[in-house]
């Protein structure tokens, strides 16, 4: 009973808290937040008596929101600045959108007042279409002017943004798609990528190919293209150079370690004798047997095959327009090949379990130098991916 009472109390408190937060949003002018909270609760159960406060709050928030938005629209229209058209368009869309969310909830009864909540709905379709037409013309003209007078790539990108928004709100308007393609191509920045090798080692072709696979890097930069095979007809803005400065590969080594192990093991049984050499018997007259132990020894030989490769490199970014190096980052990576196996002389029963497992292993071929360099490049790829993905050219 106490648990049920506690649960009921918690539910009531949670409901009161929700109403309080909705009221606070309304009082502070966050009408959309207040309406969102009220709609969410009423959508669950609009006739619940405990939700009556949400009905009243929704009614009040909607009226105040509508009044405020229409006043702001009127002010922006009187200002006459075409740059305000997007704001006006979005405000009309919000007004229509909130009506579409409330309409499925109607009617919303207010029990204490014996009436239904009042919402003064209006059809904004004509207003939206009229503003959309004016906004489309403004966006098109502004983008066209930017394409004609652009002095830097940022201008082409601004034109693209206007055209993209125009295509979203008014698909198929004039030749927007063609102008978007033009703005995109002119707003792109191109990076020429090259690999340099100042070492005495050969860089595996597979590693070089994977280092230059920018599709695998997940680069989220719409306005940047990396070319690993530079094109003669492209004017490159930046260069990215990955320079291998040092590749060290150790000799192949086999190190031997000898361990002498001793252990007492059970070796049959014998009869228990007393101090006088007489047989000891149990209560039934049977002679008592005890385990017999003896010490065994084993020479354990552990062999460790070892080979390592270290790579030292640097990635540099250069602004080809100014000839200045923007940034450089050191890169390093290491790969260690290690294989352990063993054999023995003597009684293997003297060995611990972990040592016995090594006796089943044998020597394996050492990786080639090329394979070592490739394996060492795994960390290098991850580090390079991180640098390229996060680097900002401007």
C-alpha positions in Angstrom: 0.0 0.0 0.0 2.8 2.4 0.9 4.5 1.7 -2.5 1.3 2.4 -4.4 0.9 5.7 -2.4 4.5 6.7 -3.1 4.2 5.9 -6.8 1.0 8.0 -7.0 2.7 10.9 -5.3 5.6 10.8 -7.7 3.3 10.8 -10.7 1.4 13.8 -9.3 4.7 15.7 -8.7 5.9 14.9 -12.2 2.7 16.2 -13.6 2.8 19.4 -11.6 6.4 19.9 -12.6 5.5 19.6 -16.3 2.7 22.2 -16.0 5.0 24.5 -14.1 7.7 24.3 -16.8 5.1 25.0 -19.5 3.8 28.0 -17.5 7.3 29.3 -17.1 7.9 29.0 -20.9 4.7 30.9 -21.5 5.5 33.6 -19.0 9.0 34.2 -20.5 7.7 34.5 -24.0 8.9 31.1 -25.2 5.5 30.4 -26.7 6.6 27.7 -29.1 8.2 25.7 -26.2 5.1 26.1 -24.2 2.9 24.9 -27.1 5.2 21.9 -27.8 5.0 20.8 -24.1 1.2 21.2 -24.0 0.7 19.4 -27.4 2.9 16.5 -26.3 0.9 15.9 -23.1 -2.5 16.4 -24.7 -1.6 14.0 -27.6 -1.2 11.3 -24.9 -4.7 11.9 -23.4 -6.5 15.1 -24.2 -9.6 14.3 -22.1 -7.7 13.5 -18.9 -8.8 15.9 -16.1 -5.2 16.2 -15.0 -4.4 17.7 -18.4 -6.8 20.6 -18.2 -4.0 23.0 -17.3 -2.3 22.1 -20.6 -5.5 23.0 -22.6 -5.6 26.4 -21.0 -1.9 27.0 -21.5 -2.0 25.9 -25.1 -5.0 28.2 -25.8 -3.1 31.2 -24.2 0.3 30.4 -25.8 -1.2 30.0 -29.3 -3.1 33.3 -29.1 0.0 35.2 -27.9 2.3 33.5 -30.4 0.0 34.3 -33.3 -0.4 37.9 -32.3 3.4 38.4 -31.9 4.3 36.8 -35.2 1.7 38.7 -37.2 2.9 42.0 -35.6 6.5 41.2 -36.5 5.5 40.2 -40.1 3.6 43.5 -40.4 6.7 45.4 -39.3 9.0 43.6 -41.6 6.7 44.1 -44.5 6.5 47.8 -43.8 10.3 48.0 -43.6 10.3 47.0 -47.3 13.7 45.4 -47.2 13.7 42.3 -49.5 16.3 40.7 -47.2 13.4 40.3 -44.7 11.5 38.1 -47.1 13.0 34.9 -45.7 12.1 35.7 -42.2 8.5 36.6 -43.2 8.3 33.3 -45.2 9.5 31.2 -42.2 7.1 33.0 -39.8 4.1 32.2 -42.1 5.3 28.6 -42.3 5.5 28.4 -38.5 2.0 29.9 -38.1 0.6 27.3 -40.5 2.6 24.5 -39.0 1.4 25.0 -35.4 -2.2 25.1 -36.6 -1.7 21.8 -38.3 -0.4 20.3 -35.1 -3.2 21.6 -33.0 -6.1 20.8 -35.4 -6.0 17.0 -34.8 -6.5 17.5 -31.1 -9.7 19.5 -31.4 -12.1 19.7 -29.8 -10.4 20.4 -26.5 -12.9 20.6 -23.7 -12.5 22.9 -20.7 -14.6 21.3 -18.0 -14.7 24.0 -15.4 -15.9 26.6 -17.9 -18.2 24.4 -19.8 -16.7 25.3 -23.2 -14.1 24.2 -25.7 -10.7 25.9 -26.1 -10.7 28.6 -28.8 -8.1 28.8 -31.5 -8.4 31.5 -34.1 -7.1 29.7 -37.2 -6.4 31.4 -40.5 -5.5 30.1 -43.9 -2.0 31.4 -44.6 -1.6 29.6 -48.0 -2.0 32.7 -50.1 0.4 34.7 -47.9 3.0 31.9 -48.1 2.7 31.5 -51.9 3.0 35.3 -52.4 6.0 35.7 -50.1 7.6 32.6 -51.6 7.4 34.1 -55.1 8.9 37.3 -54.0 11.6 35.5 -52.0 12.4 33.2 -54.9 12.9 36.2 -57.2 15.1 37.9 -54.6 17.2 34.9 -54.0 17.7 34.2 -57.7 18.6 37.8 -58.5 21.0 38.0 -55.5 22.7 34.8 -56.4 23.0 35.8 -60.1 24.6 39.1 -59.1 27.1 37.3 -56.9 28.0 34.9 -59.7 28.7 37.8 -62.0 30.6 40.0 -59.6 32.3 37.4 -57.4 35.9 38.2 -56.4 36.6 35.3 -54.2 35.4 31.8 -53.7 33.4 32.8 -50.6 31.1 34.8 -52.9 30.4 31.7 -55.0 29.6 29.7 -51.9 27.2 32.4 -50.7 25.5 32.3 -54.1 25.3 28.5 -53.9 23.7 28.7 -50.4 21.0 31.1 -51.8 20.3 28.9 -54.8 20.2 25.7 -52.6 17.6 27.3 -50.3 15.7 28.5 -53.4 15.7 25.0 -54.8 14.4 23.6 -51.5 11.5 26.0 -51.2 10.7 26.3 -54.9 12.0 23.3 -56.9 12.4 23.8 -60.6 12.5 27.6 -60.4 14.1 28.9 -63.6 17.6 27.6 -64.2 18.5 27.3 -60.6 20.1 23.8 -60.9 22.5 25.0 -63.6 23.5 28.1 -61.6 24.0 25.9 -58.5 26.4 23.7 -60.5 28.3 26.8 -61.7 28.5 28.2 -58.1 29.7 24.9 -56.7 32.4 24.4 -59.3 33.7 27.9 -58.9 33.5 27.8 -55.1 35.5 24.6 -54.8 39.0 24.6 -53.4 41.4 22.0 -54.8 44.2 20.2 -52.8 47.1 18.5 -54.7 48.3 15.5 -52.7 51.8 14.1 -53.1 53.9 11.5 -51.3 57.7 11.9 -50.9 60.2 9.3 -49.8 63.5 10.5 -48.4 64.4 7.1 -47.0 66.4 4.2 -48.4 63.4 1.9 -48.1 60.7 1.2 -50.6 57.2 2.2 -49.6 54.8 -0.7 -50.3 52.5 0.1 -53.2 49.5 -1.1 -51.1 50.4 1.2 -48.3 50.8 4.2 -50.6 47.4 3.4 -52.2 45.6 3.2 -48.9 47.3 6.4 -47.6 45.9 8.2 -50.7 42.4 6.7 -50.5 40.7 9.8 -49.3 37.3 8.2 -49.8 38.0 6.1 -46.7 38.9 9.1 -44.6 35.3 10.3 -44.2 36.2 13.9 -44.9 33.1 16.1 -44.4 34.1 19.1 -46.4 31.7 20.0 -49.2 33.9 22.6 -50.6 37.2 20.7 -50.7 38.5 18.2 -53.2 41.7 16.2 -52.8 43.5 15.1 -56.0 46.1 12.3 -55.6 46.6 12.4 -59.4 46.8 16.2 -60.2 45.0 17.3 -63.3 46.8 19.7 -65.7 43.7 21.9 -66.3 43.0 22.5 -62.5 44.4 25.4 -60.7 45.2 24.1 -57.2 44.8 26.2 -54.1 46.7 24.0 -51.7 49.2 21.3 -51.6 49.4 18.4 -49.1 52.7 16.6 -48.9 53.2 13.4 -47.0 57.0 13.0 -46.6 58.5 9.8 -45.3 61.6 11.0 -43.5 62.8 7.8 -41.8 62.1 4.0 -42.1 64.1 1.8 -39.7 63.8 -2.0 -39.8 65.7 -4.0 -37.2 67.6 -7.2 -38.0 65.8 -10.5 -37.6 66.5 -11.8 -34.1 66.0 -15.0 -32.3 66.7 -14.8 -28.5 67.0 -18.0 -26.4 66.2 -18.2 -22.7 66.8 -21.4 -20.7 64.8 -22.2 -17.6 65.3 -25.1 -15.3 62.2 -26.3 -13.7 61.7 -28.8 -10.8 58.6 -30.2 -9.4 57.5 -33.0 -7.1 55.1 -35.3 -8.8 53.0 -38.3 -7.6 54.7 -41.6 -8.5 52.5 -44.4 -7.3 51.8 -45.2 -3.6 53.4 -47.0 -0.7 52.1 -48.4 2.6 52.3 -46.2 5.7 54.7 -47.4 8.4 55.0 -46.4 11.9 58.3 -45.4 13.6 59.2 -49.0 14.3 58.6 -50.0 10.6 55.4 -51.8 11.2 52.4 -51.4 8.8 49.7 -49.0 9.9 46.2 -50.2 9.5 42.8 -48.5 9.6 39.9 -49.5 11.9 38.9 -52.3 9.6 42.4 -53.8 9.6 43.3 -52.7 6.1 46.8 -51.4 5.4 46.8 -47.6 4.8 48.3 -46.4 1.5 49.9 -43.0 1.0 51.0 -41.2 -2.2 54.6 -41.5 -3.1 56.3 -38.4 -4.6 59.5 -37.9 -6.5 61.3 -34.9 -7.9 61.5 -34.4 -11.7 63.5 -31.9 -13.6 63.2 -30.3 -17.1 65.3 -27.9 -19.0 62.9 -25.5 -20.8 64.2 -23.5 -23.8 62.2 -20.5 -24.9 62.9 -18.8 -28.2 61.6 -15.3 -29.1 61.6 -14.2 -32.7 61.7 -10.4 -32.9 61.7 -7.8 -35.7 60.5 -4.2 -35.6 59.9 -1.4 -38.0 59.6 2.4 -37.2 58.3 5.0 -39.6 58.9 8.7 -39.2 57.0 11.1 -41.5 55.6 14.6 -41.8 52.5 16.0 -43.4 52.7 19.5 -44.7 50.0 21.9 -46.0 50.9 24.7 -48.3 48.9 27.6 -49.7 49.9 27.6 -53.3 48.6 31.1 -53.9 51.0 32.6 -51.4 53.6 29.9 -51.4 53.5 29.8 -47.6 53.4 26.6 -45.5 50.2 26.7 -43.4 50.8 23.8 -41.1 52.9 20.7 -40.6 52.4 17.7 -38.4 54.9 15.0 -37.4 53.8 11.4 -37.9 55.3 8.3 -36.4 54.4 4.7 -36.2 55.9 1.4 -35.1 55.2 -2.3 -35.7 56.7 -5.1 -33.7 56.7 -8.7 -34.8 57.2 -11.1 -32.0 56.7 -14.8 -31.9 57.5 -17.2 -29.0 57.9 -20.9 -29.2 59.8 -23.5 -27.1 61.2 -27.0 -26.7 62.6 -29.0 -23.8 64.9 -31.7 -22.5 63.9 -33.8 -19.5 60.6 -34.6 -17.9 58.0 -32.2 -19.2 55.8 -32.9 -16.2 58.0 -30.4 -14.3 56.6 -27.6 -16.4 53.8 -25.2 -15.6 50.7 -25.2 -17.8 51.6 -21.8 -19.5 55.0 -23.2 -20.5 53.6 -26.4 -21.8 51.4 -24.5 -24.2 54.5 -23.0 -25.9 55.8 -26.5 -26.7 53.1 -26.9 -29.4 54.4 -23.9 -31.3 57.2 -23.8 -33.8 59.4 -21.2 -35.5 57.6 -19.2 -38.2 59.0 -17.2 -41.2 59.9 -13.6 -40.4 57.8 -11.0 -42.3 59.5 -9.3 -45.2 60.7 -5.8 -44.9 57.9 -4.7 -47.2 55.3 -6.3 -45.0 56.8 -4.8 -41.8 56.6 -1.3 -43.4 53.0 -1.9 -44.4 52.0 -3.1 -40.9 53.8 -0.1 -39.4 51.7 2.1 -41.7 48.5 1.1 -40.0 48.8 3.6 -37.2 50.1 6.1 -39.8 46.9 5.8 -41.8 44.8 6.4 -38.7 46.8 9.5 -37.7 46.8 10.9 -41.2 43.0 10.4 -41.4 42.5 12.3 -38.2 44.7 15.2 -39.4 43.1 15.5 -42.8 39.6 15.2 -41.4 40.2 18.0 -38.8 42.5 20.3 -40.7 41.0 23.7 -41.6 42.7 25.5 -44.5 41.1 28.9 -43.6 
